[in-house]
Amino acid sequence: MTGNPIRIIRSFAPIRICDNGGWTDTWFARSGRVFHIAVHPCVEVQVKVRERRGDEPRVTVNAENYGDRFTITEGRGKYEHQPLLEATIEFMKVPPDMCLDIAIHSEVPGGCSTGTSAAVSVALIGALDRIAGGTMTPREVARAAHRIETDLLGQQSGIQDQIASAYGGINYIDMFEYPEATVSPIRLPDATAWELESRLSLVFVGVAHSSSDVHEMVIRELESAGPDAGKLQPLRQTPEKSRDAVLAGDFRALGQAMIENTAAQENLHPALIGPDHRRIIQIAAAHGALGWKVNGAGGAGGSVTILSGSDRTARRAMLRDVLAAEPRYRNIPVRLSHQGLRVWETADAVC
């Protein structure tokens, strides 16, 4: 058989939940700590690579979740379709003699506040890095993904979403001077990890989270107050409590740290905990949940992580009542992702 040989590269990168300490991993906080849990479902990227012919487009992108397929060619305006994808491809410097067909998919709805955008960037960086031999470490991948969002796209972004996706697992992050940080993976006995996984629920409120005037106002206030702002101090304390709780297998203490973190988010601005979040939390509390964390920075839309007690029947009843409370609420089943970014080349390349 003759033809143009095709390499097929695949990558997976997890999302994160329960990001206790978020808001302190930012440029205006300067230093902070974060505890988070990387979970499935993952973002999936597939890249078909072959030699480029003539003046055909170098890159075709199929953003499956958005039903958006587009090409990237030289000499056009930048970032016309999906800015994060286009900026990542630009950053990774696709060789001009190669033709790439990229497909990106996630089972997680957009705007879920679970670091999905960072996972997209991490998975795409990993796949494109594999073309050149795959030399980037998880730290380098996370740093590149963060630079793309902040430097190329000019967005507000902490560092922990990219770390969660690149490293996987449960992590305690100590950002000693933005954006420099140490990442300490938290290894649990199997029984503790299985029990934690069985108690976690992720509920999407059915409305996509997006940055808002509230977030900008909070950022301006924290920037004015400086890194020692009083409102940041409670958020800096919950990650250590969370780390110690999971290491001890103390789920009640973990739940309390989640509740404290959500209260600290609300103290930044009441609108960071929306009506849907409050409704879900009220139902969870009525069913004996140990804790809850409004994921990400908070605000309208997004999702809530719930930590249930030991009674599985009570957890199922809680989820039934949550979903019955509002048709647009959605339970997203999650599993611990002990691995972060995974990249490999399939053996069954086609011609």
Secondary structure as the mmCIF struct_conf table of DSSP 4:
data_model
#
loop_
_struct_conf.conf_type_id
_struct_conf.id
_struct_conf.beg_label_comp_id
_struct_conf.beg_label_asym_id
_struct_conf.beg_label_seq_id
_struct_conf.end_label_comp_id
_struct_conf.end_label_asym_id
_struct_conf.end_label_seq_id
BEND BEND1 GLY A 3 GLY A 3
STRN STRN1 ARG A 7 ASN A 20
TURN_TY1_P TURN_TY1_P1 GLY A 21 TRP A 23
BEND BEND2 THR A 24 THR A 26
TURN_TY1_P TURN_TY1_P2 TRP A 27 ALA A 29
BEND BEND3 SER A 31 SER A 31
STRN STRN2 GLY A 32 GLU A 51
TURN_TY1_P TURN_TY1_P3 GLY A 54 ASP A 55
BEND BEND4 ARG A 58 ARG A 58
STRN STRN3 VAL A 59 ALA A 63
HELX_RH_3T_P HELX_RH_3T_P1 GLU A 64 TYR A 66
TURN_TY1_P TURN_TY1_P4 GLY A 67 GLY A 67
STRN STRN4 ASP A 68 ILE A 72
TURN_TY1_P TURN_TY1_P5 GLU A 74 GLY A 75
BEND BEND5 ARG A 76 ARG A 76
HELX_LH_PP_P HELX_LH_PP_P1 GLY A 77 GLY A 77
BEND BEND6 LYS A 78 HIS A 81
HELX_RH_AL_P HELX_RH_AL_P1 PRO A 83 PHE A 91
TURN_TY1_P TURN_TY1_P6 MET A 92 LYS A 93
TURN_TY1_P TURN_TY1_P7 PRO A 96 ASP A 97
STRN STRN5 MET A 98 SER A 106
BEND BEND7 GLU A 107 VAL A 108
HELX_LH_PP_P HELX_LH_PP_P2 PRO A 109 PRO A 109
TURN_TY1_P TURN_TY1_P8 GLY A 110 GLY A 111
BEND BEND8 SER A 113 GLY A 115
HELX_RH_AL_P HELX_RH_AL_P2 THR A 116 ILE A 131
TURN_TY1_P TURN_TY1_P9 ALA A 132 GLY A 133
HELX_RH_AL_P HELX_RH_AL_P3 PRO A 138 ARG A 147
HELX_RH_PI_P HELX_RH_PI_P1 ILE A 148 LEU A 152
TURN_TY1_P TURN_TY1_P10 LEU A 153 LEU A 153
BEND BEND9 ILE A 159 ILE A 159
HELX_RH_AL_P HELX_RH_AL_P4 GLN A 160 TYR A 167
BEND BEND10 GLY A 169 GLY A 169
STRN STRN6 ILE A 170 GLU A 177
TURN_TY1_P TURN_TY1_P11 TYR A 178 PRO A 179
STRN STRN7 GLU A 180 PRO A 185
HELX_RH_AL_P HELX_RH_AL_P5 ASP A 190 ARG A 199
STRN STRN8 LEU A 200 PHE A 204
BEND BEND11 GLY A 206 VAL A 207
HELX_RH_AL_P HELX_RH_AL_P6 ASP A 213 ALA A 225
TURN_TY1_P TURN_TY1_P12 PRO A 227 ASP A 228
HELX_RH_3T_P HELX_RH_3T_P2 GLY A 230 LEU A 232
HELX_RH_AL_P HELX_RH_AL_P7 GLN A 233 LEU A 247
TURN_TY1_P TURN_TY1_P13 ALA A 248 GLY A 249
HELX_RH_AL_P HELX_RH_AL_P8 PHE A 251 LEU A 268
HELX_RH_3T_P HELX_RH_3T_P3 PRO A 270 LEU A 272
STRN STRN9 ILE A 273 ILE A 273
HELX_RH_AL_P HELX_RH_AL_P9 PRO A 275 ALA A 286
TURN_TY1_P TURN_TY1_P14 HIS A 287 GLY A 288
STRN STRN10 GLY A 291 VAL A 294
TURN_TY1_P TURN_TY1_P15 GLY A 296 ALA A 297
STRN STRN11 GLY A 299 GLY A 299
BEND BEND12 ALA A 300 GLY A 301
STRN STRN12 SER A 303 LEU A 307
BEND BEND13 SER A 310 SER A 310
HELX_RH_AL_P HELX_RH_AL_P10 ARG A 312 ALA A 325
TURN_TY1_P TURN_TY1_P16 PRO A 327 ARG A 328
STRN STRN13 ARG A 330 ASN A 331
STRN STRN14 ARG A 335 LEU A 336
STRN STRN15 ARG A 342 GLU A 345
BEND BEND14 ALA A 347 ALA A 347
#
